[in-house]
Amino acid sequence: MTDKLLIVESPTKARTLDRYLSGKGYNIISSNGHIIDLPKNKLSVDIKDNFKPTYDVIKGKSKIVKMIKKAAKNATNIFLATDPDREGEAIAYHINQVIDEKKVPFRVLFHEITKEAIEQALLDPGYINLNLVKSQQARRILDRLVGYQISPYLWKTVKRGLSAGRVQTVALRLICEKEEAISIFVKEEFWTIEAIFEKKSDGQFKASLVKIADKKPKIESEKESDSLISKIKKEEFKVSKYEKKNVEKSPPPPFITSNLQLEGSKRFNFSAKQTMVIAQQLYEGIELGKEGPVGLITYMRTDSFRVSEKSQEEARKFIKNKFGENFIPKSKRIYKARKGSQEAHEAIRPTSVLRTPESVKPYLDNRQMKLYTIIWNRFVASQMANAIYETVTTEIEGGKFLFRANVRKQIFEGFTKLLKQDKKEEEMIIPHLTPGEIVKLISLTKGQHFTEPPKRYTEGTLVKQLESKGIGRPSTYAPIISTIQSRGYVKKEDRTLIPTELGKVVIKILIDYFESIFNYDFTKEMEEELDEIEDGKKDILTVLNDFYKPFTIMLNKVEKEVVKIKKKVEEKTDVTCDVCGKPMLIKWGKFGRFLACSGYPECKNTKQLDEEKIEEKCPKCGASLVIRKGRFGRFISCENYPKCDYSTSVKTGVLCPNKGCDGELVEKKTKKGRTFYGCNRYPECKFALWDKPVTKQCPHCNNPFMVEKYARSGIYLLCPKCKSKIIEDEKPGT
């Protein structure tokens, strides 16, 4: 007999809960996420009626709604156990609305999916937090107002189908501004000077020139460095400072959403979305053989470093048994809360440190194992003792020249026993020196360097930047980044985010005419106001009115500027129309930029922009062939198109490696716009690669081709057979 209905939003979570609550009278069902939302085909916000939203059942969710209603009628008690955040609260509220029962459902929060946590939450249920619901509703209304009332101006001035997002546009702005900084960057040369000094009978050591006449040296040429070296050689050097001390380094705190996404990006090249999907799987439950489904980590959308006392005690006991008493700090670690963080949640941690990565490895796939391992390591390390280093600093003076040497040696591993540090320790030793004693200058070396351009954002570093500016929240980082890529405003290359030409055009219009809406400080303030609605400190209607009044003034002003904006977007060119002789303009269309006659609509002549001619001739008419861009990426066609309709794929020159296949690898695109390389004999041959193949034989195993790969240092070639590497080129701005 099941008289208690428990509703969650995920089928996976439902299966895990079913194991723990089996035989206890619970009917557990899932909503599969949101069941109602603002319909996509209209604004659905009645501005005149206090911004009242109109919700509809989401397409395809009618059966689920009927199932929920039926189950609710037969239940004595209803428990809503959707995710413990704004979106989860909104889902619970909407489920409550469609139930249409007199029974008041309980709200249950599962911060971790373990037997003890589930039983405790069900013993102490609460009710739907209406302030949290209002905060989510305010965000949804604000996003709808901005998106549905600004996007039409992009349709009128650039092309149809474009959209603006309240927070996504700000993320795009960050990426575009970074690209601008890279484009205007001017490389500057600078030189450094290092010296080898010797203490009589006690060894040599290296030191760097750090000051000239109490100022930081600025050496801009080899000639200048040679002149300084000549002067330095004439000086007598003595020790002005010698300091030896022990310093301690604390472990980093456990993961929160932003730094988990950053680490996932940096270490495994996971997108923000991938990281959150994998973390959700670990949170909702993994089948651990006879033990059944178990939630391995706590809730993964959090900005709090707080952890429970019980988890700390368990970690300290584990550390003592595994590493020894010295590896436990004298007192429990409490990490300082970030301003504005939601302390109701814990940090992301394993639900039990006794489930070590090694013990659960047989049940996890490769990606789950990677993420669980860094979460487990980070949490356990966060509860370990400090690492201790012996540092030695010495300064050597000669005339107006000051040299400095620093060395550091680890004398106690502490948390680094578990959380290995990437940076290697300096092996140099500085002999014991006494201030005032003379040291001998043995040699001087000069080094040439160049300043480097700013680095483009990866998904991880963009999340970190959004967080530092107070833009977005843990639940929104991944959707923000996915959205700007799916809209074609940003592309990912070599792990970095690069704005497309379309993205640059869109951001210029939006910043020129809606700067106050897509301003960093304004966006941050809006996030803070949403938090205040959640805390019951602000009224939703006040926030919406304060936003909308100046917003309408802005919209009315821009309406009068549409023709002017369109003219700015339509760039003039020196290309003459070969039909009527008038100059051609650059316009935007369904597949990107193209040339159109300025005499439109009288002359409707258009041409592909930036056509790349190749040496081959059209086999149909003998004209030149060009590379064009279309819906499915680049392709080769006749320059006389549409008179001649010949077209083919862009070839790589690499023969298909599959045995018995005489095809060639050609450039293709997935439905989501990602480039890959596949055999032109498809579907007979289904060989494909993500990396670009090049016609270079591997010097180690003689494989007939290699593939292009990217690293922070630049482009290199990799043999897909023996994995040998060849450095080919440097890639700027990455």
TIVEX-442328 format. One record per residue (C-alpha): x, y, z; residue in three letters. Coordinates in pm, whole numbers, plus 50000, padded with zeros to 5 digits. Layout:
BEGIN
XYZAla;...
//
This chain:
BEGIN
500005000050000Met;501505033649897Thr;499815063050073Asp;502765087250041Lys;503685103449710Leu;507275115249662Leu;507935136049348Ile;511425143449220Val;512505158748889Glu;514915131448775Ser;514225094848692Pro;517735085748811Thr;517125101849149Lys;513765083949166Ala;515475050049117Arg;518045057549388Thr;515345068749634Leu;513225038249555Asp;516015015949685Arg;516255034450018Tyr;512495038050069Leu;511375004049941Ser;508574989450157Gly;507955022050344Lys;504765031950163Gly;506205056649913Tyr;505145060149550Asn;508115077549385Ile;507675094449046Ile;509665120348847Ser;508605151648659Ser;511575150448419Asn;512455186648499Gly;510095216148450His;506515207248355Ile;505265242648280Ile;507025273448145Asp;506455305747953Leu;505515295747596Pro;508185303347336Lys;505975318847067Asn;504955350247258Lys;506065373747537Leu;503665357647789Ser;504205385548041Val;501325410048093Asp;503195442348161Ile;499985461848234Lys;498855436048491Asp;501895438448721Asn;504045416648491Phe;501785386648538Lys;503325356548362Pro;501225331748163Thr;502505296148192Tyr;501635266547970Asp;502355229548005Val;505595222847817Ile;505155204247489Lys;505465166747549Gly;504805169547926Lys;500975164747921Ser;501255127448002Lys;503545134648297Ile;501125161048429Val;498225135948408Lys;500335109648587Met;501195134348867Ile;497535144548910Lys;496365108448926Lys;499055098649177Ala;498265129049394Ala;494565119849421Lys;495445085849569Asn;498045099049816Ala;497545108050180Thr;500705129150196Asn;502645145149910Ile;506375152749932Phe;508035174749669Leu;511745166249657Ala;513035185449354Thr;516585199949359Asp;517405223149652Pro;517785255849454Asp;515675282749281Arg;514875261348978Glu;513995231549197Gly;511735253349412Glu;509965266449099Ala;509435230748973Ile;507965221049311Ala;505665251649305Tyr;504445243848953His;503815207349044Ile;501785219649340Asn;499735241649104Gln;498875213648861Val;497965189149139Ile;494925210749222Asp;494305192149546Glu;493265205349886Lys;496215187250042Lys;499205209850116Val;502345192049995Pro;505505190650199Phe;508815203350062Arg;511805180450115Val;515425190550049Leu;517975163549968Phe;521445179149979His;522865144349935Glu;521255111749824Ile;522245088650110Thr;520095067350342Lys;520695089050648Glu;520185122250464Ala;516965109950300Ile;515485096750626Glu;516405128650812Gln;514885151150542Ala;511625131350540Leu;511385133150920Leu;511695171050912Asp;509915183450596Pro;509045219750532Gly;506885238450284Tyr;507505255449952Ile;509645286749994Asn;507605313049810Leu;510425338749824Asn;512655314349639Leu;509885308949382Val;509425346549339Lys;513175350749286Ser;513155324349009Gln;510025339848857Gln;511625374548859Ala;514705360948680Arg;512505343648423Arg;510425375148360Ile;513485397648334Leu;515135373748089Asp;511925371947882Arg;511495409947873Leu;515085415447762Val;515195386747513Gly;511795392247350Tyr;511935430147335Gln;515555435647228Ile;515965406046989Ser;513585420846725Pro;516025449746678Tyr;518695424546584Leu;516265409246332Trp;515605443346177Lys;519245453846160Thr;521295421846113Val;519195390946031Lys;516215371346159Arg;516625344546422Gly;519165363146637Leu;518545368047006Ser;519815388147300Ala;520055374647653Gly;520245394647974Arg;523235375648113Val;524465357047801Gln;525145390147626Thr;527355401247915Val;529345368747885Ala;529685375047510Leu;530885410247588Arg;533665396447807Leu;534815373347526Ile;534685400947263Cys;536605425447483Glu;539275399147542Lys;539575393547166Glu;539885431147112Glu;542695432547370Ala;544475404447183Ile;544055421846845Ser;545555454946964Ile;548335438447163Phe;551835449247058Val;554645425647150Lys;557415442447348Glu;560965430047389Glu;562635429047729Phe;565825414147870Trp;566805399248203Thr;570215394848363Ile;571215366448594Glu;574405362348789Ala;576305333348943Ile;577905342749276Phe;580295322449490Glu;580945321549860Lys;584505310249922Lys;584695273049990Ser;580895270450025Asp;579495267449673Gly;577855288349404Gln;574325301549367Phe;572265319849107Lys;570565353849153Ala;568535377248931Ser;568945414648880Leu;565875430349045Val;566805466949098Lys;568995494048951Ile;569265524749175Ala;566225512649376Asp;564075509549063Lys;562845478648880Lys;565075473548574Pro;563575479748232Lys;566005465447977Ile;564595469147627Glu;567425457647399Ser;570445434947381Glu;572685465447344Lys;571335479247672Glu;571825445847848Ser;575435443647721Asp;576125478847851Ser;574725469848194Leu;576735437548209Ile;579925457448145Ser;579085480548436Lys;578055452248669Ile;581395434448617Lys;583235464448763Lys;581405463049096Glu;582315445049416Glu;579385425649566Phe;578405419649925Lys;575455403850103Val;572845429650211Ser;570205404850329Lys;570015368150426Tyr;566805353550567Glu;565875317550639Lys;562425308950770Lys;559665283150760Asn;556405291750584Val;553175272250579Glu;550805267650288Lys;547145260050351Ser;545175235750134Pro;542575249549893Pro;538925247550005Pro;536595220349877Pro;535015226049538Phe;532115249049466Ile;530405249649125Thr;532655275648963Ser;536015260649055Asn;534795225348978Leu;533935237348627Gln;537315254848605Leu;539185223548712Glu;537125201548479Gly;538005224548189Ser;541695227748278Lys;542435191348356Arg;540065171448136Phe;538865196147871Asn;535295191347994Phe;532825218447893Ser;530965235248179Ala;527865216148070Lys;529715182748062Gln;531065188348412Thr;527595195448548Met;526015165448372Val;528645141948518Ile;528335158048863Ala;524545153848846Gln;525035116648778Gln;527325113449080Leu;524835132649297Tyr;521715113649190Glu;523155078949233Gly;525545053649085Ile;524935016149092Glu;527575001649326Leu;527004964549270Gly;525284947649565Lys;525064980949747Glu;522714993749475Gly;522415030349364Pro;524245054949591Val;524635092549568Gly;528405097549572Leu;528605135549610Ile;526585163449770Thr;524515187849562Tyr;526685202549288Met;525145237249238Arg;526605256849527Thr;528765287049604Asp;529375278549971Ser;532585264050119Phe;530725251550427Arg;530875214350512Val;529075195050785Ser;530765186551114Glu;530055149751056Lys;531885149850721Ser;534835167850882Gln;535025142251161Glu;534925113750911Glu;537645130150701Ala;539915136451004Arg;539585100251115Lys;540355087950763Phe;543415110850735Ile;544775099151071Lys;544445062350973Asn;545805067350621Lys;548605092850671Phe;549185096451046Gly;548465120751330Glu;550785147851191Asn;548595152050886Phe;545555163851087Ile;545345201251168Pro;544925209051540Lys;541485224351482Ser;538825218151218Lys;539125239950913Arg;536455266250850Ile;536775283450515Tyr;535685319650490Lys;532325323850316Ala;532265343649994Arg;530175375349989Lys;526635366949879Gly;527125329249896Ser;524105307549979Gln;525225291250304Glu;522235267350308Ala;524225244550078His;527455226550157Glu;530475226449930Ala;530755197949679Ile;532175168249867Arg;531935130249870Pro;528975117850074Thr;531465094950248Ser;535275096750232Val;535275059150294Leu;534125055149933Arg;537575061649795Thr;538035066049419Pro;539745031949406Glu;536815014549578Ser;534175028349337Val;536295026949020Lys;534734994148892Pro;531315011048883Tyr;532215044348720Leu;532895052748359Asp;536095071348272Asn;534625106348297Arg;532755099348621Gln;535935085048771Met;537955115948677Lys;535465140048832Leu;534825119349144Tyr;538555115849204Thr;539235153349201Ile;536185160149421Ile;537265133649672Trp;540915144549671Asn;540045181349704Arg;537725175950001Phe;540055152850194Val;543035175650124Ala;541005205650246Ser;540855189050590Gln;544585180650607Met;547485198750774Ala;549405226850607Asn;552435219550393Ala;555625234450545Ile;558505249050344Tyr;561905262350438Glu;562565294050239Thr;565855312150195Val;566065347450052Thr;569265366349995Thr;570045399849836Glu;573435408649692Ile;574435445149632Glu;577135460349416Gly;577025497649355Gly;573535506249227Lys;572805469949131Phe;570745446549350Leu;570445408949284Phe;568035385949463Arg;567875348149504Ala;564995327849648Asn;564805290649713Val;562145269449876Arg;562415233950007Lys;559515213350137Gln;560125199650485Ile;556615185950553Phe;554195173950285Glu;550925180950466Gly;547995182150222Phe;550355179049922Thr;550765142350017Lys;547345138249855Leu;546975169049637Leu;550165169049435Lys;551415203249329Gln;552155209048961Asp;555025233049030Lys;558365216449091Lys;560525229049374Glu;563745247649297Glu;566725224349334Glu;569265252549385Met;570865256249728Ile;571975289549875Ile;574885286350118Pro;574655302750459His;575525339550416Leu;576135368050658Thr;575035403750580Pro;578115424150492Gly;580265395350369Glu;581825397350023Ile;580795372749751Val;582555367549420Lys;580795374049089Leu;581535343648872Ile;579455350248557Ser;576585369848405Leu;574035358048150Thr;571415377747961Lys;568045364947844Gly;565725378147575Gln;561965377447639His;558795391447487Phe;555555401947650Thr;552655378647571Glu;549125387747459Pro;546205382447697Pro;544975346547703Lys;541555338847563Arg;538955325347803Tyr;538385288247836Thr;534965277847960Glu;536465273748307Gly;538205307648322Thr;535095324848183Leu;533015309748466Val;535605322248714Lys;535455357248563Gln;531655357548569Leu;531755347048933Glu;534335373749024Ser;532095400548868Lys;529015387249047Gly;527315377648720Ile;525195346248711Gly;524845319948979Arg;525985283249012Pro;522905270348829Ser;523335294448535Thr;527045292848442Tyr;526825262248216Ala;523615273348034Pro;525135307847971Ile;528165293247795Ile;526165267247603Ser;523755293847478Thr;526315317947331Ile;527905288747145Gln;524635274247015Ser;523605308446886Arg;526755310346675Gly;528175340346862Tyr;531165321246998Val;533145291446874Lys;535455269147074Lys;538905263446931Glu;541875247947110Asp;539805248247434Arg;539425286147409Thr;536355307247335Leu;536585329747028Ile;533865353946914Pro;532605348546561Thr;532085377546318Glu;528385375046397Leu;529095376646769Gly;531195408246721Lys;528455425246515Val;525755416046768Val;527735427947070Ile;528585461046901Lys;524895468846842Ile;523835457847189Leu;526565477047370Ile;526175508247154Asp;522415510447212Tyr;521695490447531Phe;524905495747727Glu;523165502348058Ser;521325468648033Ile;524425448547942Phe;526705466848181Asn;528755445548423Tyr;527755465448732Asp;524065466348636Phe;523995428748576Thr;525685422948911Lys;523175445649086Glu;520295426648925Met;521715393849062Glu;521925409549407Glu;518315421449382Glu;517195386249290Leu;519035373949601Asp;517205400349807Glu;513855387949673Ile;514925352849780Glu;515785365650127Asp;512455384050155Gly;514165418050162Lys;512735431049833Lys;509385429349659Asp;509285413349314Ile;507045440449170Leu;509365468249289Thr;512365451549121Val;510475446348792Leu;509095481948784Asn;512485497248865Asp;513925478048570Phe;511155482748316Tyr;510525520448333Lys;514005530948208Pro;514045500447979Phe;510965512547784Thr;512555546847734Ile;515605529447588Met;513475507747356Leu;511585538047224Asn;514835556147154Lys;516325526546967Val;513155522446758Glu;513935556046599Lys;517505545246524Glu;516765512946334Val;517565526645987Val;520775542146118Lys;521845509646288Ile;521125489645972Lys;523345512745768Lys;526165507446018Lys;525835469745988Val;525715470545607Glu;529355478345532Glu;530245495445205Lys;532825478344983Thr;534905486444676Asp;533325457044493Val;531215467144192Thr;528035448544101Cys;528695429343779Asp;525015433043682Val;524275470343725Cys;527645485743817Gly;526585499444157Lys;528745493944468Pro;528015462644672Met;527345460945045Leu;528205434645306Ile;524995420945456Lys;524075392445688Trp;521985362945579Gly;520985328245689Lys;524485314045633Phe;526545344245734Gly;527875374945552Arg;527435380045179Phe;527685407644918Leu;524485423944794Ala;523965451444542Cys;523205485744693Ser;520635489744413Gly;518265464744579Tyr;515335459244519Pro;515835470144155Glu;518965448544136Cys;518925416244338Lys;522445404944254Asn;524335388344543Thr;527755372244574Lys;529545350544827Gln;531865370845050Leu;535525361645089Asp;535435334144829Glu;538695314944826Glu;539775305444473Lys;541585272444427Ile;543705260044140Glu;541275233344019Glu;538835239743734Lys;535145230943726Cys;534705196843557Pro;531335208243418Lys;532105242143259Cys;535855247943299Gly;535525279143517Ala;537495284043840Ser;536435266344158Leu;535985285144485Val;535535275644851Ile;532245288344991Arg;530405286145323Lys;526965270645351Gly;524575255745602Arg;526785225245658Phe;530115243545657Gly;532655249545380Arg;532275234145036Phe;533755237744687Ile;531605250444401Ser;531855266444058Cys;532395304044053Glu;529555306043796Asn;526955293344044Tyr;523925293343998Pro;524495290543622Lys;526685260243694Cys;525625239443995Asp;528805218444040Tyr;529805213844407Ser;531915189944617Thr;533395186944966Ser;536635203945079Val;539335177345049Lys;542245172245287Thr;544505152545048Gly;544645123945301Val;543485089945177Leu;541065070545394Cys;543095046445614Pro;540385019545623Asn;541494987845446Lys;539884982645107Gly;538575018445088Cys;539785041344810Asp;538075072244953Gly;539555104945074Glu;539045123445403Leu;536985155245352Val;535855183745576Glu;532345180245722Lys;530165195645992Lys;527885180546255Thr;524335193146309Lys;525645214546594Lys;528245230746368Gly;531365212546489Arg;533905204646215Thr;535065168746166Phe;536765148845890Tyr;535195118345733Gly;535535095745432Cys;533875108445114Asn;532625072845052Arg;530115075945338Tyr;527815057245410Pro;529785027945258Glu;532765038445476Cys;532145054845813Lys;535735064045909Phe;535865098346082Ala;538215120346287Leu;537665151346500Trp;541225164146441Asp;542325178046105Lys;544435152545912Pro;547525165145727Val;549585148445455Thr;552725143445660Lys;554195108945717Gln;555025100546078Cys;558845099446108Pro;558645072446377His;556165046346249Cys;555675058045886Asn;551905062345927Asn;550885080645606Pro;549245110345786Phe;549255129746113Met;546625151846279Val;546745187646405Glu;546465191946781Lys;546505222746999Tyr;548225231147326Ala;548715264047510Arg;552195266347358Ser;550895263147001Gly;550025238346727Ile;551665204246707Tyr;551215173046496Leu;550285139746652Leu;550515105546493Cys;547135088346548Pro;548895054546540Lys;552005057346762Cys;551115090446937Lys;554435106946844Ser;554435145146853Lys;556005171046623Ile;555925208146715Ile;554885227546406Glu;553965263246491Asp;553035288246757Glu;549445299746790Lys;549005335646921Pro;546385346647169Gly;545695312947327Thr;
//
